[in-house]
Amino acid sequence: MDGVGPELKKRANQLFRHNLTGILEGALRSSNAQFEPSYILDRVGIRLLEASSGDSGWEIFSLDYIIDAPLNAIIHVDSISKYRIAFHMLWRLKRVEWSLTIAWKQHTMFSHSNRAYLSIGFKSLLHRCNLNRAMMLHVINNLCAFLMFEVMESLWISLQHKISIATCLDDVIIAHDAYLQEVLVKSLLTPQNEALNMQIQQLLHIVLRFCNLEETLITGLITMMMIMMLMVLVMIMMIVMMMMMIIMIKHLMMMMMMMMMIQIA
């Protein structure tokens, strides 16, 4: 996420597939995926969705996996669409989690380096931001844990068991289709749970807005402090210049008095 995050913040029309592919290859090499066989890793790719007006890279990015015969008999077109629905939900959660972590890092670095220069009002504001972010991160972490362990992992174990006792290809297809459908149901991604899913999406949108506002706040405070430091430097320079001018005037007056005394003598 740290590698692809800055790239996906760009506008959708500013993304280039070769840049994202390079980041993906680097991520695969630096994770446990590097131990997978090459015929698996070579099938992983980038898929960019059709962009709408105002979309960023986050909205159009998707991972893709090339399926050919004989696997396409099990992972058919309908299965791939269900995998993409589940992926987009998990991807959005990871985006929100990453955004909260980045906001926490920025907040911590700024507070530790500038706390002595902040007023009580700004300290109180940053403290409230910290508390709200902690509560948001708690909710997101619990939601991620629920989907990854209570849904994905438990259903994956069940699928492995069904495949191990399957007696024909039809049994494998039925078990896989049932697995995907149950993933969508338990992840609240079916039309029957559309209202609840919309509330979750609104919650994630609010968290992202909070992260953007906090980033704007930190950037504004840094800019304000830089302006104040520049003003202090300008004032110091003006004071120094005034002192130098006073010294020069004193020297000139002394020289003029000496010249007058010499003329009188």
ZIVENZI-V57790 format. One record per residue. N is the residue number from 1. RES is the residue in three letters. PHI is phi in whole degrees, -180 to 180 (* if undefined). BURIAL is # if it has 16 or more other ideal C-beta (glycine too) atoms within 10 Angstrom, else .. Layout:
BEGIN
n: <N & N>
res: <RES & RES>
phi: <PHI & PHI>
burial: <BURIAL & BURIAL>
END
This chain:
BEGIN
n: <1 & 2 & 3 & 4 & 5 & 6 & 7 & 8 & 9 & 10 & 11 & 12 & 13 & 14 & 15 & 16 & 17 & 18 & 19 & 20 & 21 & 22 & 23 & 24 & 25 & 26 & 27 & 28 & 29 & 30 & 31 & 32 & 33 & 34 & 35 & 36 & 37 & 38 & 39 & 40 & 41 & 42 & 43 & 44 & 45 & 46 & 47 & 48 & 49 & 50 & 51 & 52 & 53 & 54 & 55 & 56 & 57 & 58 & 59 & 60 & 61 & 62 & 63 & 64 & 65 & 66 & 67 & 68 & 69 & 70 & 71 & 72 & 73 & 74 & 75 & 76 & 77 & 78 & 79 & 80 & 81 & 82 & 83 & 84 & 85 & 86 & 87 & 88 & 89 & 90 & 91 & 92 & 93 & 94 & 95 & 96 & 97 & 98 & 99 & 100 & 101 & 102 & 103 & 104 & 105 & 106 & 107 & 108 & 109 & 110 & 111 & 112 & 113 & 114 & 115 & 116 & 117 & 118 & 119 & 120 & 121 & 122 & 123 & 124 & 125 & 126 & 127 & 128 & 129 & 130 & 131 & 132 & 133 & 134 & 135 & 136 & 137 & 138 & 139 & 140 & 141 & 142 & 143 & 144 & 145 & 146 & 147 & 148 & 149 & 150 & 151 & 152 & 153 & 154 & 155 & 156 & 157 & 158 & 159 & 160 & 161 & 162 & 163 & 164 & 165 & 166 & 167 & 168 & 169 & 170 & 171 & 172 & 173 & 174 & 175 & 176 & 177 & 178 & 179 & 180 & 181 & 182 & 183 & 184 & 185 & 186 & 187 & 188 & 189 & 190 & 191 & 192 & 193 & 194 & 195 & 196 & 197 & 198 & 199 & 200 & 201 & 202 & 203 & 204 & 205 & 206 & 207 & 208 & 209 & 210 & 211 & 212 & 213 & 214 & 215 & 216 & 217 & 218 & 219 & 220 & 221 & 222 & 223 & 224 & 225 & 226 & 227 & 228 & 229 & 230 & 231 & 232 & 233 & 234 & 235 & 236 & 237 & 238 & 239 & 240 & 241 & 242 & 243 & 244 & 245 & 246 & 247 & 248 & 249 & 250 & 251 & 252 & 253 & 254 & 255 & 256 & 257 & 258 & 259 & 260 & 261 & 262 & 263 & 264 & 265>
res: <MET & ASP & GLY & VAL & GLY & PRO & GLU & LEU & LYS & LYS & ARG & ALA & ASN & GLN & LEU & PHE & ARG & HIS & ASN & LEU & THR & GLY & ILE & LEU & GLU & GLY & ALA & LEU & ARG & SER & SER & ASN & ALA & GLN & PHE & GLU & PRO & SER & TYR & ILE & LEU & ASP & ARG & VAL & GLY & ILE & ARG & LEU & LEU & GLU & ALA & SER & SER & GLY & ASP & SER & GLY & TRP & GLU & ILE & PHE & SER & LEU & ASP & TYR & ILE & ILE & ASP & ALA & PRO & LEU & ASN & ALA & ILE & ILE & HIS & VAL & ASP & SER & ILE & SER & LYS & TYR & ARG & ILE & ALA & PHE & HIS & MET & LEU & TRP & ARG & LEU & LYS & ARG & VAL & GLU & TRP & SER & LEU & THR & ILE & ALA & TRP & LYS & GLN & HIS & THR & MET & PHE & SER & HIS & SER & ASN & ARG & ALA & TYR & LEU & SER & ILE & GLY & PHE & LYS & SER & LEU & LEU & HIS & ARG & CYS & ASN & LEU & ASN & ARG & ALA & MET & MET & LEU & HIS & VAL & ILE & ASN & ASN & LEU & CYS & ALA & PHE & LEU & MET & PHE & GLU & VAL & MET & GLU & SER & LEU & TRP & ILE & SER & LEU & GLN & HIS & LYS & ILE & SER & ILE & ALA & THR & CYS & LEU & ASP & ASP & VAL & ILE & ILE & ALA & HIS & ASP & ALA & TYR & LEU & GLN & GLU & VAL & LEU & VAL & LYS & SER & LEU & LEU & THR & PRO & GLN & ASN & GLU & ALA & LEU & ASN & MET & GLN & ILE & GLN & GLN & LEU & LEU & HIS & ILE & VAL & LEU & ARG & PHE & CYS & ASN & LEU & GLU & GLU & THR & LEU & ILE & THR & GLY & LEU & ILE & THR & MET & MET & MET & ILE & MET & MET & LEU & MET & VAL & LEU & VAL & MET & ILE & MET & MET & ILE & VAL & MET & MET & MET & MET & MET & ILE & ILE & MET & ILE & LYS & HIS & LEU & MET & MET & MET & MET & MET & MET & MET & MET & MET & ILE & GLN & ILE & ALA>
phi: <* & -65 & -80 & -91 & -56 & -60 & -71 & -78 & -72 & -71 & -64 & -60 & -80 & -105 & -86 & -128 & -61 & -66 & -66 & -67 & -65 & -63 & -65 & -62 & -63 & -65 & -66 & -65 & -70 & -99 & -119 & -66 & -65 & -64 & -88 & -76 & -61 & -64 & -68 & -87 & -66 & -69 & -90 & -81 & -149 & -108 & -128 & -101 & -77 & -70 & -88 & -103 & -64 & 87 & -71 & -101 & -63 & -61 & -76 & -111 & -80 & -157 & -84 & -133 & -138 & -80 & -115 & -132 & -64 & -94 & -67 & -67 & -74 & -94 & -96 & -85 & -60 & -64 & -65 & -63 & -64 & -69 & -60 & -68 & -62 & -66 & -62 & -63 & -67 & -66 & -65 & -66 & -63 & -66 & -63 & -64 & -62 & -65 & -63 & -65 & -66 & -64 & -63 & -63 & -62 & -62 & -62 & -65 & -62 & -67 & -65 & -68 & -91 & -130 & -61 & -68 & -99 & -91 & -77 & -63 & -63 & -68 & -62 & -65 & -63 & -66 & -66 & -65 & -61 & -63 & -65 & -64 & -65 & -62 & -67 & -64 & -65 & -62 & -65 & -65 & -62 & -67 & -67 & -63 & -63 & -62 & -69 & -75 & -100 & -76 & -105 & -63 & -68 & -65 & -70 & -65 & -63 & -64 & -64 & -59 & -65 & -65 & -68 & -65 & -104 & -68 & -109 & -154 & -64 & -62 & -64 & -66 & -63 & -63 & -64 & -68 & -63 & -66 & -61 & -65 & -64 & -69 & -60 & -66 & -66 & -73 & -90 & 63 & -112 & -93 & -57 & -67 & -108 & -62 & -64 & -68 & -65 & -64 & -64 & -64 & -64 & -65 & -61 & -64 & -64 & -64 & -63 & -64 & -63 & -60 & -61 & -65 & -67 & -67 & -62 & -64 & -62 & -63 & -63 & -65 & -65 & -63 & -62 & -62 & -68 & -65 & -64 & -63 & -65 & -64 & -64 & -64 & -63 & -62 & -64 & -62 & -64 & -65 & -64 & -63 & -64 & -64 & -65 & -64 & -65 & -61 & -64 & -64 & -63 & -61 & -63 & -63 & -64 & -64 & -64 & -66 & -65 & -64 & -65 & -65 & -66 & -67 & -65 & -66 & -68>
burial: <. & . & . & # & . & . & # & # & . & . & . & # & . & . & # & . & . & . & . & # & . & . & # & # & . & . & # & . & . & . & . & . & . & . & . & . & . & . & . & . & . & . & . & # & . & # & . & . & . & . & . & . & . & . & . & . & # & # & . & # & # & . & . & . & . & . & # & . & . & . & . & . & . & . & # & . & . & . & # & . & . & # & # & # & . & # & . & . & # & . & . & # & # & . & # & # & # & . & # & # & # & # & # & # & . & # & # & . & . & # & . & . & . & . & . & . & . & # & . & . & . & . & . & . & . & # & . & . & # & # & . & . & # & . & . & # & # & . & . & # & . & . & # & . & . & . & # & . & . & . & # & # & . & . & # & . & . & . & # & . & . & # & . & . & . & . & . & . & . & . & . & # & # & . & # & # & # & . & # & # & . & . & # & # & . & # & # & # & # & . & . & . & . & . & . & . & # & . & . & # & . & . & . & # & . & . & # & # & . & # & # & . & . & # & . & . & # & # & . & . & # & . & . & . & . & . & . & . & . & . & . & . & . & . & . & . & . & . & . & . & . & . & . & . & . & . & . & . & . & . & . & . & . & . & . & . & . & . & . & . & . & . & . & . & .>
END
